[in-house]
């Protein structure tokens, strides 16, 4: 298995490293010290820098002003963003934009996607459903307009709730999975300011502002409904894989912080890194990160190429998420243990990484949920 990156993918990662190099993880108040959200908006200056560096259009087609790269390149950039806890909806915006480009109305894509690449529009997606425990598409219903309006253009009416929607207050458009009366899963693009849309504030484990998005007879144009078979499933797989990239980048930074600290912290006249118990724990976490990495690139490659496998692509995505959820949790727990009380000091950034890691671990389903999904796939597609 060869996961050698192309020159274009490596260039994207290098550009991301340059842009994120000036970002400080502790630029906003600590989530441990504020009762609500750490900030009301995304990091707008960083967002502008990503647009100027052509990273917001990384996966957009050239006709939309993009670079035409694939999800592997996106995951490389996301990996770098997590190393500094970048407060931008990079995953959500790029994933929704790719979904619109892939399965949406060409006219709407031509209208919105160039603006996305220039950083003029922020996109997000509700992928948690009403409670986070059931399929997100079951939380919202989509029905054709039955003549209730005077417009000649066909419309759809949306009702329901999506909880824990990231960056919703800063987004211009929210992608909402929904279910039609005939049981189809569709994806609706809804303006945050549309009539019938209300946002109730929620706060994530990492202190970021989320929203419960309530839709009460919200009308959207027919072209804003993506009804292609598998469109929502593809977007969810991309979101999950991108979350795994965030977990990997965060875990790599935390292990590097742990290595630096234990190399300087002395007990009995020796750096604690030289103690066998410390070295073994750090080595185990290094193995976790390598497993997270290889399963991530397998999933991203399957999504990018559509290559066939023993299981559908959802199987590779589930394996990647299992390793990402469990691995990032073990990495931050070991880091806290090896840092001692210093790891909980709010003047030291490790506690921020711990909070973000917990949010990433549970985002789009914890390991147990993906283990169940993988078991269902194995039952439906026996190997050998």
N, C-alpha and C positions, 0 to 999 in steps of 0.2 A: 504494500500500500504506500503510495508516494504522495505525500502532502506538501511537496515543494510549491511555494507560492510563485505566481507569475511576477514579472517585473512591475506590472501595473498594480498588483495587489500589494507588493512590498512598498511601492512608492506611496500608496494611500496610507499605509501604516506609518511610514516615515513622516509624511505630512501631518498626520494626526499627532504623533509624538511631539512635533515642533509646536503645534498649536496648544496642546494640553500642557506643555512644559511650564507655562506660566501660571497654571491654575493651582490655587492653594486649597486643600481639602477643608481647612478650617476658616474659610472666608465668610461663612455665615455662623450665627450663634450655634452652640452645641445643642443637639436635641435633648440632652440631659438637663439643660438649664432653662429651657423655655417651655411654657405650658401648652403652646400650640405649635403652629408651623414655624420652621426656622426662617422662612421668607415667603413673600406673597407672590413672587414671580420667578421665572427661570432666570438663568444667568444670561442676560441679553447681550452683554459685551462678548461673551464666549460664543453665543449663537451667531453674532455678526462675524466673528472670526472664522467660524466653521463655514459660513456662507462665502466669505472672501477666499477661503482656501479650497473652494469647490467641493467640500466634503458633504454638504447637504444634497448635492446632486450626484453623489458618487454612483448610485445605482440607477439613475434615470437615463433614459435613452438620449442619444445626441440630439434628436429632434426636439427634445424638451430642455436642452441646454445642459445635459448631464454627461457623465463619463462612461456610462454604459457598462459598469462593472457589476459583479454578482454578489450574492449574499456572503460569500467567503470574505470578500473585501470589506463589506459592512461589518462583519464580525471582528475583523482585525482592528478596525477603527473603534468599535465598541469596547474591545479589550483594553485599548489605550485610555478610553474615557473613564473606565471604572478605576483605573489606577490612581486617579486624582478625584474620584467621586464627583465627576462633572455633572452639574445640575442643569442638564438640558435634555429635552425629549428626542434625542437623536434616534433611538431605536424606534419609538412610536411613529415619528414623522417619516422616517425612511421606509419603514415596513408598510404603512398605509399608502404612501406614495407608490411603492412597488406594486401593491395590490391594485390600486387604481390603474396604473399603467398596464398591468397584466390582464385584468379582467373587466375593467370599468369602461364607461362610455368614452370613446376617443375624443369627442368634443370637450367633455368636461376635463379629461386628462390634459388636453392641449391648453385649456384655460387655467388650470390650477398648478400643474407640475412645474412650469418654468418659474412661477412665483415661489414655490417651495424651495427650489434650488437656490434662489436668490435670498432666501431667508425671510421673505415677506409673509409667509404663511407658516403657522405651526399646526401640526396634525397630532391627534392622539387617538386612542382606541379603548373602548370598554370591553375587557376580556374576562371579567370576573363574575358576570351575572349578578343576581340580586344579593347573594350571600358569599360567593366565592367557592361554594361547594357543589354547584351543579353546572351543566353546560350553559355557557353565556348566552347562546342563541335562544334558550327557552325563557329568558327573562324579559324579552321584548317581542311583541307581535307586530307584524307588518301586513296590512291589508290594502288592496287597491281602493282608491277613492270610488265611492258609489254614487257619484253625482252630487255630493254635498257642496261642491264649490262651483263657481261660474267659469272657471278656466277651461279652455279647450285642451290644454296640455295634460296628459295623464299624470296622476299623482298617487303617492302611497301615504298611508296614515300609520304612524308608529305610536304604540303605547307600551309602557313598561319602565323598568329601572335597571341601570347598570351601576354597580357599586365599586368603590375603590378605583376610579378612573384617574390615571396619573396625568398631572399637568393640565387638567381640564380647564381650570380658570385662565390659563395662559394660551389655550389652543383656539384656533379660528374654526377648525372643523373637527368633529368627533366621529370616528367610525364606530358604528353600533351593529353588532351581530343581532339578527332577529330571525323569527320563525314565521313562515306564511301559513295560511289555513290548510294548505295541502302538504305541510310537513317539510317544506324546503328551508334550508338554512341560507339566509341572504345577508348581505352586508350593506348597511345604509350609511351614507355620508350626511351628517347633520351639522348645520351651522350652530355654533354655541349660542348665538343670539336669536335663533329661530323662535317663533311664537310657540309656547307650550313646553319649552326646555327650561328646567330649573336645576340649579346646582346647589347641593348642600355640602358644606365643608366637612372633610374628613382628614385625618392626619396619619401618615404612615409611620412605621416603626423608626424609620430614618429621619423623621421630622419633616418630611416633604408634604406639601399640600396636595391632597387627593380630593375627589368629589364623588358624591352620589348623584348621578345624572338621571333625572326623572323626565320621562317623555309622556306628555299628556295630549293626545291627538295631534301630534306633530306631523305636519305635512311636508313632504319632500318631492321634488321633481322626479319623474320616472328615471331620468338619466343618473340621478344620485343614488340609485339602488343597484348594487352589484349582485346580480342573480346567477352568475355563471356557476355551474356545478363545481363544488370543491373550492370556491373562492375563499370562504371563511376558514375552512380547514387549512388551506395553504397559508393564509395570513397567520393563523394561530401557531402553526409549526414554525414559521419564521420568527414570530415573537418569542416563542419558547427557546429557540436556538440562539437568538440574540441575547436573551437573558442568561444563557449558559456562558456566552462570551463575556458578559459583565461579571459573572461569578469568577471566571478564570482570571481576568485582569485584577480584580480586587484581591483574590487569593494570592496571586504572585506578589503584589505589593506588601501584603501582610506578612508573608513568609520572609521577604527581604527585610522588613522592619524588625522581625524577630531575630533574624541572623545578625543584623547590625547590633541590636541591643545585647544579645547574649554574648557577642564577641567582645563587648566592652565591660559588661557587668561582671565583677569579680567576687568570688567567695573563696575563702581559705587561700587567698593569694593567686588564684587561677581564674581565667574567664570561664563563666558557667557553660559556654559553648563546648569546652573541652571535656565536660562531664558526659559519660556514656549515656545516661538516661536522657539528657537534653538532646544529644546528637541523634539518638534513635527516634525520639519524637519528631524532631525536625525532618529527619529522613522519611518518616512515614508520611508526613504532610507533603513532602516533595513528590512522593509517589502518587498521592491523591491528585496533585496538580497535573502530573503528566497523564493520568487517566482521564481527568477532566478535559485536557487538551485534545487527546486523540479522539475521544467520543464527540467532542464539539465539532472538529473538522470533518469527521465522518458524516454527521448530520447536515452540516452546512454544505458539504459537497453533494450529498444526495438532493438537497433542495435546489442547489444551483444547477445541477446537470439533469435531474430527473432520472438518474441511472437506476436500473432495476436492481433488486436485491432479494435475499431470501424472505425478508419481511417488507411490507410497505414502508415508506419513508417515516411514517409515524413511529415505527419501531426504533429507528436510529435516534429520532428526536427524544423518545422516552428514555432511552439508555443515557443520552447526553444529560438530560435533566436530572435523572437519578444521581449520576455522578456529581453534577454541579451542586445540587441541593445538599447532598451528604458531605461532599468534599469541602465546600466553602464553610460549612458549619464546623467541621473538624479543624480546618486551618485556623479560624478565628478563635476557637476554644483553646487550642494548643497555644496560640500566640498569647492569649490572656494569661494562661497558666505560666508560661515561661517568662512573661513580663512581671509577674507578681502584681502587687498593688499598683505599680506604676501604670499598668495597662488600663486602669479605670480612671486615671487622672484626666480631668476634662481639659487640661492644658496640653495634653498629648493626644494626637489624632487617632490612636488605635480604637478608642471606644466608638468613634464615628464609623470606622470600617466595620466594627462588630454590628452596629445597628443597621448599616446598609446590607451587610451579609445576611442578616435575618430577614430583611425585606425581600432580598433576591431569592433566598431559599424558598420562601412561601409564594413568591410571585408566580402566577399561572400554574399553581399546584405544587405541593411539596413532593418529596420523593415517593411517598406511599401512594399518592394518586397516580403517578406515572408507572410505578411497579404494577398497579392493578391494570392500567391500560396495556402495558407490555404483556402481562399475562393473558389478557383477552386476545391480543394479536397472535401470540404463540399458540393459543388454543384454536384460533381460526386458520392459522397457516403453519401446520406442523413441519418441523425441520427434519431433513434426512429421509 
